[in-house]
Amino acid sequence: MQSGGFNSSLLETSEDEEMKKKQQAKEEKKKKKGLTEAELNALVDIELCETETMTFIYMPSTVVPHDTEENGAYAQVISNNKQYDILINNKEYRGDNYNQRGS
């Protein structure tokens, strides 16, 4: 029974040593942060200013009013839109879509 007590006291000291090592590691991490407590609590002035706006791409939109017929502009837009819809529908049903088929 004495050996059982001896083992438990060894375990307790090894646990205490581990706790001390962990505590030391935490303190070392705090020291390695790079800023002192005074630096952390110091007031810092930050000036925000607007930078120049840069335009990467400029694509003006084309808007055609319904009520005016300037040189057939509205009719031309409707015609172009229909042609585009036909092109998209034809492209969907062509053979180059490479969809997988059941075997």
C-alpha positions as CSV (number, residue, x, y, z in Angstrom):
1,M,0.0,0.0,0.0
2,Q,2.9,2.3,0.5
3,S,3.9,2.0,-3.1
4,G,0.3,3.2,-4.1
5,G,0.8,6.3,-2.1
6,F,4.2,6.8,-3.6
7,N,2.9,6.6,-7.1
8,S,0.1,9.1,-6.4
9,S,2.6,11.7,-5.0
10,L,4.7,11.3,-8.1
11,L,1.8,11.8,-10.3
12,E,0.8,14.9,-8.4
13,T,4.2,16.5,-8.7
14,S,4.4,15.7,-12.4
15,E,1.0,17.3,-12.9
16,D,2.2,20.3,-11.0
17,E,5.3,20.5,-13.1
18,E,3.1,20.3,-16.3
19,M,0.9,23.1,-15.0
20,K,4.0,25.3,-14.2
21,K,5.3,24.6,-17.7
22,K,2.0,25.6,-19.3
23,Q,1.8,28.7,-17.2
24,Q,5.4,29.6,-18.2
25,A,4.5,29.0,-21.9
26,K,1.5,31.4,-21.5
27,E,3.7,34.1,-19.9
28,E,6.3,33.7,-22.7
29,K,3.6,34.1,-25.4
30,K,2.4,37.3,-23.7
31,K,5.9,38.6,-23.8
32,K,6.4,37.7,-27.4
33,K,3.3,39.7,-28.6
34,G,5.6,42.7,-29.3
35,L,3.5,45.4,-27.6
36,T,3.7,46.4,-24.0
37,E,0.7,47.1,-21.8
38,A,1.3,50.9,-22.2
39,E,1.4,50.6,-26.0
40,L,-1.8,48.6,-26.0
41,N,-3.5,51.3,-23.9
42,A,-2.2,54.3,-25.8
43,L,-4.5,56.4,-27.9
44,V,-3.9,56.2,-31.6
45,D,-5.2,58.7,-34.2
46,I,-6.4,57.2,-37.5
47,E,-7.1,59.4,-40.5
48,L,-9.5,58.0,-43.0
49,C,-9.6,59.5,-46.5
50,E,-11.3,58.7,-49.7
51,T,-9.1,57.4,-52.5
52,E,-9.5,58.1,-56.2
53,T,-12.2,56.1,-57.9
54,M,-11.0,53.8,-60.6
55,T,-13.2,52.4,-63.4
56,F,-12.1,49.0,-64.7
57,I,-14.8,48.5,-67.3
58,Y,-17.3,50.9,-68.9
59,M,-20.2,49.4,-70.7
60,P,-22.9,51.9,-71.3
61,S,-26.4,50.5,-71.5
62,T,-28.8,51.1,-74.4
63,V,-32.3,52.2,-73.4
64,V,-35.0,52.7,-76.0
65,P,-38.3,54.2,-74.9
66,H,-41.5,52.4,-75.9
67,D,-43.5,55.4,-76.8
68,T,-41.1,57.0,-79.3
69,E,-40.2,55.6,-82.7
70,E,-36.9,57.2,-83.5
71,N,-35.9,55.8,-86.9
72,G,-37.4,52.4,-85.9
73,A,-35.0,52.1,-82.9
74,Y,-37.5,50.2,-80.7
75,A,-38.4,47.8,-83.6
76,Q,-34.7,47.2,-84.2
77,V,-34.1,46.4,-80.5
78,I,-37.1,44.0,-80.5
79,S,-35.8,42.3,-83.7
80,N,-32.3,41.9,-82.3
81,N,-33.7,40.4,-79.0
82,K,-35.7,37.9,-80.9
83,Q,-32.7,36.9,-83.1
84,Y,-30.7,36.4,-79.9
85,D,-33.4,34.2,-78.3
86,I,-33.5,32.1,-81.4
87,L,-29.7,31.8,-81.3
88,I,-29.7,30.7,-77.7
89,N,-32.5,28.1,-78.3
90,N,-30.6,26.7,-81.3
91,K,-27.4,26.4,-79.3
92,E,-29.1,24.5,-76.5
93,Y,-30.4,21.8,-78.9
94,R,-27.2,21.4,-81.1
95,G,-25.0,18.4,-80.7
96,D,-22.0,20.1,-79.2
97,N,-23.4,20.4,-75.7
98,Y,-21.7,17.1,-74.8
99,N,-24.3,15.9,-72.3
100,Q,-24.0,12.4,-70.9
101,R,-26.5,10.0,-72.2
102,G,-27.8,6.8,-70.6
103,S,-26.4,3.6,-72.1
